[in-house]
């Protein structure tokens, strides 16, 4: 073992080497702790980067001032898709699947939501735009996603969205997709409740 | 207690060591630990290989005949995990343990006790991983890349075991890497300057830094998966404000350097073997060192080429495409250097050289398919098809594994003191070479024709090629048993090996007798 191998090195040299090794080892261990932290630091870094550049499509401008200038030369298609998150017992559909609009044109579309459960549920819609970069040019003047919706059992509602597409949208973007996912805001509570019931 | 004192008593005498199991459990000798790593890696290679056989048997015909889709998914996942973390990486660590101290004139690794630990936690990690296969709900089934939400929302209950086993594998790699760095920086014999070190030592030094940089990021990733699944955090769940694409960014920030961790030591091995059997000095030593370092640095800025289809902005796609293509420059430097080394050399074709030449040719094929995948618009077609499977098996099997085989044949006489059976070695080589190409080459065509990866069943038009691939797979699997026979025969006896069995071999390890004495370089060697 180590003691063995050092036979031909004088003890002071052996000890010097040992402390040198320990120092380097400690440095490398601190590098490892740092890199573990860096792994976690990537999470806020990613959020900041996405917020600044709008590249993951999560940024949807809630610019509440209506547009005035309209670019009649161009037509852009905006498609709608909807989904409900697991554990959300609502039906949620757009009334039209797409609209063709001129950039700068103020447009209203409706989404229909219905609570299929026998409980009152609060829902929150979270938007996402594809291609991601197009999210910078989709402006909402009014949207049901600005607030939470409360629906009683069996109740249904038409929810409005007023938007315009910025006239500055790059020429190569001809089609945008706006997707909404509806989340059940009661769920963590109800989950705890059902867990409690199960425990009792 | 009595065993412990026995160990100490034994160690007072030079070449005595505890007998039986305790020798292996307590050992801090770099050669013992290297041997254990290599044996462990081969056992894992056979287990992971058996899983590949299950996959290929299921894919022999269209339709579902042998296993259920969920079990099929567990096989692809655990095959990948075992081959990456259980076979290739421990094999390289084993080679590092055996060779680095002998090559740089050090008496042992710098931190022998830690060395013992870094090996012995590894079997525990894989026992945990493999045992999860027998749990209710099955083992990990989300692919070795464990993309969220497959590994969080939709993962089996055993996912915690997967996470802990990856933690332990990571700790083992990190300890091994620290040991390598400290050994190379502090333990070189007087006169062994950095630019005199053999390339295997250089490539391992750079690999160890890569490990230190990215294994902690992997640990962070699996920890996030763990807390997302079990403790209600939402790093990767959109419902809680997270983002599943973030998972892919963090994972591939680890994952891309990881693939170079699995190939850089190969470059070192090939750079030792090609000059030995060409009887010439390695062409372009210093360019090899700089090329290795450039590949390592570039590996940090190419990760998103795994995710072109996630909807990145065009500017980012172009950036990652060009950076990826840039890697072919230092890699090309290496390939040309090896070819230039062979140029006008007096070549002989013993088994290690055959594997080394096959490595150069077939790894380059894998490199070219990698270049094709790097082209962003083309990648939209190739993404997640068998073309990708063909690509990474060419670089990992005919790349990393072939280089490990070459290394085993090259240094076996030094390790065991006996020559291996050359005709059996050649049989192993030719059987492997033919079958591995029957196995992986048609996968390119399958992928280009649109067959997706990770599927237990496929459309009828892929049937013929899949049958061919499966036959190649079974043949390649069986060929590896020849290797087992060669190694066992060589360890047991055979023609006695001289100190330097290869005429053109260079390096300090060939100055000591074969087998290498249990304690070597107890006095620092003289470096010419």
Contacts between the chains, C-beta under 8 A, distances in Angstrom:
chain1	res1	chain2	res2	distance
A	1	B	11	5.5
A	1	B	28	5.0
A	1	B	29	7.6
A	1	B	112	6.3
A	2	B	28	7.1
A	2	B	108	6.9
A	2	B	112	5.5
A	3	B	11	7.2
A	4	B	11	5.6
A	4	B	14	7.2
A	4	B	519	6.8
A	5	B	107	3.7
A	5	B	108	5.2
A	5	B	519	6.1
A	5	B	522	6.1
A	6	B	107	7.6
A	7	B	522	6.4
A	8	B	522	5.4
A	8	B	523	4.7
A	17	B	186	6.4
A	17	B	187	7.5
A	20	B	186	5.3
A	21	B	110	4.7
A	21	B	111	6.4
A	21	B	182	5.2
A	21	B	186	5.5
A	24	B	181	7.2
A	24	B	182	4.9
A	24	B	185	6.2
A	24	B	186	6.3
A	25	B	110	7.9
A	25	B	111	6.3
A	25	B	114	7.9
A	25	B	178	5.9
A	25	B	182	5.6
A	28	B	177	8.0
A	28	B	178	4.7
A	28	B	181	6.0
A	28	B	182	7.3
A	28	B	212	6.0
A	29	B	178	7.1
A	31	B	212	5.6
A	31	B	213	7.7
A	32	B	174	5.8
A	32	B	178	7.9
A	32	B	212	6.0
A	32	B	215	7.7
A	32	B	216	5.0
A	33	B	216	7.5
A	34	B	216	7.9
A	35	B	212	7.1
A	35	B	213	5.7
A	35	B	214	7.3
A	35	B	215	7.9
A	35	B	216	3.8
A	35	B	217	6.0
A	36	B	216	3.9
A	36	B	217	7.5
A	36	B	219	5.9
A	36	B	220	5.4
A	37	B	220	8.0
A	38	B	216	7.5
A	38	B	217	6.7
A	38	B	220	7.8
A	39	B	216	6.2
A	39	B	217	4.0
A	39	B	218	7.9
A	39	B	219	7.1
A	39	B	220	2.6
A	39	B	221	6.4
A	39	B	250	6.3
A	39	B	254	7.9
A	40	B	220	5.4
A	40	B	224	7.8
A	42	B	217	7.8
A	42	B	246	7.6
A	42	B	249	6.8
A	42	B	250	5.3
A	42	B	253	6.9
A	43	B	224	7.8
A	43	B	235	6.1
A	43	B	246	6.6
A	43	B	250	7.8
A	46	B	243	7.3
A	46	B	246	5.1
A	46	B	249	6.2
A	50	B	243	7.7
A	53	B	313	7.3
A	55	B	312	6.8
A	55	B	313	5.1
A	55	B	316	7.2
A	56	B	243	6.4
A	56	B	245	6.3
A	56	B	311	7.9
A	57	B	311	7.2
A	58	B	243	7.4
A	85	B	239	5.4
A	86	B	153	7.5
A	126	B	238	6.9
A	130	B	311	6.2
A	131	B	311	6.2
A	131	B	313	8.0
A	132	B	311	5.4
A	132	B	312	7.7
A	132	B	313	6.8
A	133	B	313	5.0
A	181	B	238	6.8
A	183	B	239	5.4
